[in-house]
Amino acid sequence: MSFADLPVDGTLDATGLNCPEPVMMLHQHIRDLAPGGLLKVIATDPSTRRDIPKFCVFLDHELVGQQEEAGTYLYWIRKKQD
């Protein structure tokens, strides 16, 4: 099963946005998600390859998967259980 087949609880489309906007938006979206919920993030800023994994480690969320498709970066993030 690929990451693309995972059922998600929300999607954040940050295409066209540059650092720090994708992570700022991610912070808001993850806050609105239920604990254990899965958020898919779509971004075009290459710095998200560094910023999003760091965000997950720092705030104890699980980076379930990430992949790159033709300049688009996809992330699947599971919100930590409270």
MIMI-837133 format. One record per atom (N, C-alpha, C, O): residue number from 0; x, y, z. Coordinates in pm, 1 decimal. Layout:
% residues N
(NUM; (X; Y; Z))
...
This chain:
% residues 82
(0; (84.8; -118.9; 0.0))
(0; (0.0; 0.0; 0.0))
(0; (88.9; 124.6; 0.0))
(0; (178.0; 137.5; 84.0))
(1; (65.3; 213.2; -91.1))
(1; (144.6; 336.0; -96.5))
(1; (83.5; 440.6; -5.0))
(1; (-31.0; 428.3; 38.6))
(2; (162.0; 543.7; 23.1))
(2; (112.8; 652.5; 107.5))
(2; (-11.4; 715.7; 45.7))
(2; (-102.3; 757.6; 117.4))
(3; (-15.4; 722.6; -86.6))
(3; (-127.1; 786.9; -156.1))
(3; (-260.0; 716.6; -127.5))
(3; (-366.4; 776.6; -142.9))
(4; (-254.2; 589.4; -85.8))
(4; (-375.9; 513.6; -57.6))
(4; (-424.6; 529.0; 86.2))
(4; (-533.2; 481.8; 120.1))
(5; (-346.0; 594.2; 170.4))
(5; (-385.5; 610.0; 310.2))
(5; (-507.3; 701.5; 321.8))
(5; (-512.4; 805.9; 256.8))
(6; (-604.5; 663.9; 403.1))
(6; (-719.1; 753.0; 425.1))
(6; (-675.6; 869.9; 513.3))
(6; (-623.2; 848.8; 622.7))
(7; (-696.6; 991.3; 467.0))
(7; (-653.6; 1108.3; 542.0))
(7; (-773.4; 1178.9; 605.1))
(7; (-885.9; 1170.3; 555.8))
(8; (-746.4; 1248.5; 714.8))
(8; (-850.3; 1322.9; 785.6))
(8; (-852.9; 1469.4; 743.7))
(8; (-946.5; 1542.3; 776.4))
(9; (-750.9; 1511.4; 672.0))
(9; (-744.6; 1649.1; 624.7))
(9; (-632.2; 1665.3; 524.8))
(9; (-538.6; 1585.5; 522.5))
(10; (-641.0; 1769.2; 441.4))
(10; (-537.8; 1798.6; 342.6))
(10; (-502.6; 1946.1; 351.2))
(10; (-590.1; 2032.5; 357.8))
(11; (-373.5; 1972.9; 351.0))
(11; (-322.7; 2110.2; 347.5))
(11; (-253.4; 2129.4; 213.9))
(11; (-151.8; 2065.6; 186.2))
(12; (-307.8; 2216.8; 131.6))
(12; (-247.3; 2247.4; 2.1))
(12; (-168.2; 2377.4; 16.1))
(12; (-225.3; 2486.4; 19.4))
(13; (-35.0; 2363.8; 24.3))
(13; (52.7; 2479.7; 40.3))
(13; (131.6; 2506.2; -87.8))
(13; (239.5; 2565.2; -83.1))
(14; (78.7; 2463.2; -201.1))
(14; (149.4; 2484.2; -326.9))
(14; (162.1; 2633.2; -355.0))
(14; (68.7; 2710.5; -333.7))
(15; (279.1; 2671.5; -402.8))
(15; (305.1; 2810.3; -436.8))
(15; (349.0; 2895.7; -319.7))
(15; (387.0; 3011.3; -338.5))
(16; (344.6; 2841.2; -198.9))
(16; (384.8; 2916.8; -81.0))
(16; (530.3; 2886.5; -45.4))
(16; (577.8; 2774.5; -64.5))
(17; (599.9; 2986.7; 6.0))
(17; (740.1; 2970.0; 43.3))
(17; (756.6; 2981.0; 193.8))
(17; (672.9; 3038.1; 263.7))
(18; (866.3; 2925.1; 241.6))
(18; (902.2; 2928.2; 382.4))
(18; (888.2; 3071.3; 435.0))
(18; (934.1; 3164.4; 368.8))
(19; (827.7; 3091.4; 549.2))
(19; (781.8; 2991.9; 647.9))
(19; (632.8; 2958.5; 637.9))
(19; (579.5; 2890.6; 725.7))
(20; (565.1; 3004.2; 533.8))
(20; (419.3; 2987.3; 526.4))
(20; (370.5; 2842.3; 534.4))
(20; (275.7; 2815.7; 608.4))
(21; (431.6; 2746.3; 460.9))
(21; (379.3; 2608.7; 471.1))
(21; (379.7; 2554.1; 613.5))
(21; (284.5; 2488.3; 655.3))
(22; (487.3; 2581.4; 688.5))
(22; (494.8; 2529.4; 825.3))
(22; (398.8; 2604.1; 917.4))
(22; (341.6; 2544.6; 1008.8))
(23; (381.0; 2733.4; 894.3))
(23; (284.1; 2809.3; 974.5))
(23; (142.8; 2754.7; 951.3))
(23; (65.4; 2739.7; 1045.8))
(24; (110.2; 2725.5; 826.6))
(24; (-20.9; 2669.2; 794.7))
(24; (-34.5; 2528.0; 851.9))
(24; (-140.9; 2489.4; 900.3))
(25; (74.1; 2452.2; 845.4))
(25; (74.0; 2316.6; 900.4))
(25; (43.2; 2321.2; 1049.7))
(25; (-33.7; 2239.7; 1100.6))
(26; (102.8; 2415.5; 1118.3))
(26; (80.7; 2430.1; 1261.9))
(26; (-68.7; 2448.8; 1290.7))
(26; (-122.8; 2386.9; 1382.3))
(27; (-134.2; 2533.4; 1212.7))
(27; (-277.3; 2559.5; 1231.5))
(27; (-361.5; 2436.8; 1196.9))
(27; (-453.9; 2401.3; 1270.1))
(28; (-328.9; 2372.4; 1085.0))
(28; (-407.8; 2257.0; 1042.0))
(28; (-395.2; 2140.3; 1139.3))
(28; (-493.6; 2071.9; 1167.4))
(29; (-274.7; 2117.3; 1190.6))
(29; (-255.2; 2003.9; 1280.8))
(29; (-328.9; 2029.2; 1412.5))
(29; (-377.0; 1935.5; 1476.3))
(30; (-337.5; 2155.6; 1452.6))
(30; (-407.5; 2191.8; 1576.0))
(30; (-555.3; 2156.6; 1564.5))
(30; (-616.9; 2115.0; 1662.6))
(31; (-612.5; 2172.7; 1445.7))
(31; (-755.1; 2146.9; 1424.7))
(31; (-787.8; 1998.9; 1406.1))
(31; (-904.9; 1960.9; 1402.6))
(32; (-685.2; 1916.1; 1394.4))
(32; (-704.6; 1773.0; 1369.1))
(32; (-723.9; 1698.7; 1501.2))
(32; (-668.0; 1738.1; 1603.6))
(33; (-802.1; 1592.8; 1498.9))
(33; (-818.2; 1509.4; 1618.5))
(33; (-687.4; 1435.0; 1646.5))
(33; (-612.7; 1405.1; 1553.4))
(34; (-658.8; 1404.7; 1773.9))
(34; (-539.4; 1326.4; 1804.2))
(34; (-538.3; 1195.0; 1725.9))
(34; (-639.1; 1124.7; 1720.1))
(35; (-424.1; 1162.6; 1666.1))
(35; (-412.9; 1041.8; 1584.9))
(35; (-459.5; 1061.4; 1441.6))
(35; (-449.5; 970.0; 1359.8))
(36; (-510.7; 1180.7; 1410.5))
(36; (-558.0; 1208.7; 1275.0))
(36; (-441.9; 1217.9; 1176.4))
(36; (-329.0; 1248.5; 1214.5))
(37; (-470.8; 1191.3; 1050.9))
(37; (-368.1; 1193.1; 946.9))
(37; (-391.7; 1311.5; 853.5))
(37; (-500.1; 1328.3; 797.7))
(38; (-287.9; 1392.4; 838.2))
(38; (-293.4; 1510.6; 752.5))
(38; (-200.6; 1490.8; 633.8))
(38; (-84.8; 1452.2; 649.9))
(39; (-252.3; 1517.4; 514.8))
(39; (-169.6; 1515.8; 393.8))
(39; (-132.7; 1659.5; 360.7))
(39; (-218.3; 1747.9; 357.9))
(40; (-3.5; 1681.9; 335.5))
(40; (44.6; 1814.6; 300.9))
(40; (100.0; 1810.8; 159.4))
(40; (178.0; 1722.1; 124.6))
(41; (59.2; 1907.3; 78.1))
(41; (108.1; 1921.5; -58.6))
(41; (183.2; 2054.2; -64.3))
(41; (126.3; 2159.1; -34.2))
(42; (310.4; 2050.0; -102.7))
(42; (391.5; 2171.5; -104.2))
(42; (480.7; 2173.9; -227.3))
(42; (509.4; 2070.2; -287.1))
(43; (524.4; 2294.8; -264.4))
(43; (617.5; 2308.9; -376.8))
(43; (750.1; 2370.9; -333.0))
(43; (843.1; 2379.3; -413.2))
(44; (760.2; 2413.5; -209.6))
(44; (882.7; 2474.9; -158.1))
(44; (980.7; 2366.1; -115.0))
(44; (950.4; 2288.5; -24.3))
(45; (1099.4; 2359.1; -179.4))
(45; (1196.7; 2255.0; -143.9))
(45; (1239.6; 2259.2; 2.9))
(45; (1280.4; 2156.6; 57.3))
(46; (1231.5; 2374.0; 67.2))
(46; (1273.8; 2381.2; 207.9))
(46; (1182.5; 2299.6; 299.5))
(46; (1218.8; 2271.0; 413.6))
(47; (1063.8; 2261.9; 250.0))
(47; (976.1; 2178.5; 333.1))
(47; (1038.7; 2041.7; 358.4))
(47; (1004.3; 1975.8; 456.6))
(48; (1130.4; 1997.6; 271.2))
(48; (1198.0; 1868.9; 293.2))
(48; (1277.0; 1870.0; 423.4))
(48; (1296.8; 1765.5; 485.3))
(49; (1321.6; 1987.3; 464.4))
(49; (1393.4; 2002.7; 590.9))
(49; (1296.9; 2043.5; 702.1))
(49; (1300.9; 1988.9; 812.3))
(50; (1210.2; 2140.1; 671.5))
(50; (1127.5; 2201.8; 774.9))
(50; (1019.0; 2109.9; 830.4))
(50; (995.8; 2107.8; 951.3))
(51; (952.9; 2034.4; 744.0))
(51; (841.2; 1951.4; 790.8))
(51; (888.8; 1835.1; 878.4))
(51; (828.6; 1810.9; 983.0))
(52; (994.5; 1762.0; 840.2))
(52; (1044.2; 1659.2; 933.5))
(52; (1087.3; 1717.3; 1068.0))
(52; (1063.4; 1656.1; 1172.1))
(53; (1150.8; 1834.9; 1066.7))
(53; (1191.6; 1898.7; 1193.3))
(53; (1069.1; 1937.4; 1276.1))
(53; (1068.2; 1920.0; 1398.0))
(54; (966.8; 1989.4; 1210.4))
(54; (841.7; 2025.0; 1277.4))
(54; (785.3; 1901.9; 1349.4))
(54; (744.5; 1910.2; 1465.3))
(55; (783.6; 1788.5; 1280.1))
(55; (727.3; 1665.6; 1337.0))
(55; (807.6; 1618.4; 1458.0))
(55; (750.0; 1581.1; 1560.2))
(56; (940.3; 1620.0; 1446.7))
(56; (1024.9; 1577.1; 1557.6))
(56; (1006.4; 1670.1; 1677.9))
(56; (991.2; 1624.8; 1791.4))
(57; (1008.0; 1800.1; 1650.9))
(57; (1000.1; 1899.7; 1757.6))
(57; (868.6; 1891.7; 1833.6))
(57; (866.6; 1907.2; 1955.8))
(58; (758.8; 1867.8; 1762.6))
(58; (625.9; 1865.9; 1825.3))
(58; (571.6; 1725.1; 1847.6))
(58; (456.6; 1708.1; 1888.1))
(59; (654.8; 1623.9; 1821.0))
(59; (622.0; 1484.3; 1852.1))
(59; (509.0; 1427.8; 1766.7))
(59; (434.5; 1340.7; 1811.7))
(60; (495.8; 1477.5; 1642.6))
(60; (402.2; 1417.4; 1548.0))
(60; (479.3; 1314.1; 1465.8))
(60; (602.0; 1320.1; 1457.6))
(61; (407.9; 1220.1; 1405.5))
(61; (473.5; 1115.1; 1327.3))
(61; (469.6; 1149.8; 1178.7))
(61; (362.7; 1168.6; 1120.6))
(62; (588.3; 1157.8; 1118.6))
(62; (595.8; 1173.5; 973.1))
(62; (582.2; 1033.9; 914.7))
(62; (679.4; 958.7; 907.2))
(63; (460.8; 1000.1; 873.4))
(63; (429.3; 865.3; 826.0))
(63; (498.4; 838.8; 692.2))
(63; (545.8; 728.1; 666.8))
(64; (503.5; 941.0; 607.5))
(64; (567.6; 922.4; 478.2))
(64; (586.3; 1053.6; 406.3))
(64; (519.8; 1153.2; 435.0))
(65; (679.1; 1051.2; 311.6))
(65; (696.1; 1167.4; 225.4))
(65; (743.2; 1118.9; 90.2))
(65; (812.5; 1017.7; 79.8))
(66; (704.9; 1192.0; -13.8))
(66; (751.2; 1159.7; -148.0))
(66; (751.7; 1285.7; -232.1))
(66; (686.4; 1385.2; -200.9))
(67; (828.0; 1277.5; -340.1))
(67; (840.1; 1391.3; -430.0))
(67; (793.8; 1348.8; -568.1))
(67; (832.1; 1243.0; -618.0))
(68; (711.2; 1432.3; -629.3))
(68; (662.2; 1404.9; -764.9))
(68; (677.1; 1531.0; -848.5))
(68; (599.5; 1625.4; -833.1))
(69; (774.9; 1533.4; -935.8))
(69; (790.9; 1643.6; -1031.7))
(69; (784.9; 1782.0; -966.5))
(69; (710.6; 1869.4; -1011.0))
(70; (863.6; 1800.5; -861.3))
(70; (869.6; 1931.2; -796.8))
(70; (760.2; 1957.7; -695.4))
(70; (752.7; 2066.9; -638.9))
(71; (675.2; 1859.0; -671.7))
(71; (574.2; 1869.6; -567.0))
(71; (612.8; 1773.4; -455.5))
(71; (646.7; 1657.6; -480.0))
(72; (606.9; 1823.6; -333.0))
(72; (645.2; 1743.7; -216.7))
(72; (519.7; 1706.9; -138.9))
(72; (437.7; 1792.6; -105.8))
(73; (506.4; 1578.3; -110.5))
(73; (389.2; 1526.8; -40.2))
(73; (432.8; 1469.9; 94.1))
(73; (534.6; 1401.3; 103.5))
(74; (355.3; 1498.7; 197.0))
(74; (384.9; 1451.0; 332.1))
(74; (257.3; 1397.9; 394.6))
(74; (148.2; 1450.5; 372.2))
(75; (273.3; 1293.0; 473.2))
(75; (162.7; 1238.1; 550.9))
(75; (205.5; 1242.8; 697.0))
(75; (303.4; 1179.5; 736.5))
(76; (130.8; 1318.7; 776.3))
(76; (168.8; 1345.0; 915.6))
(76; (56.1; 1299.9; 1007.1))
(76; (-59.1; 1340.5; 991.8))
(77; (92.3; 1214.4; 1103.1))
(77; (-6.8; 1169.6; 1201.8))
(77; (10.6; 1253.4; 1327.8))
(77; (119.3; 1260.6; 1385.2))
(78; (-100.0; 1317.2; 1370.0))
(78; (-95.1; 1400.8; 1489.3))
(78; (-72.5; 1314.3; 1611.7))
(78; (-128.1; 1205.1; 1623.9))
(79; (9.9; 1364.7; 1701.9))
(79; (38.8; 1287.8; 1823.3))
(79; (-88.4; 1265.7; 1903.9))
(79; (-181.7; 1345.9; 1901.1))
(80; (-88.7; 1153.4; 1976.0))
(80; (-199.0; 1125.9; 2067.4))
(80; (-178.0; 1212.3; 2191.4))
(80; (-65.8; 1222.5; 2241.0))
(81; (-282.3; 1273.4; 2241.0))
(81; (-266.8; 1358.3; 2359.4))
(81; (-242.1; 1277.1; 2485.2))
(81; (-226.9; 1333.9; 2593.4))
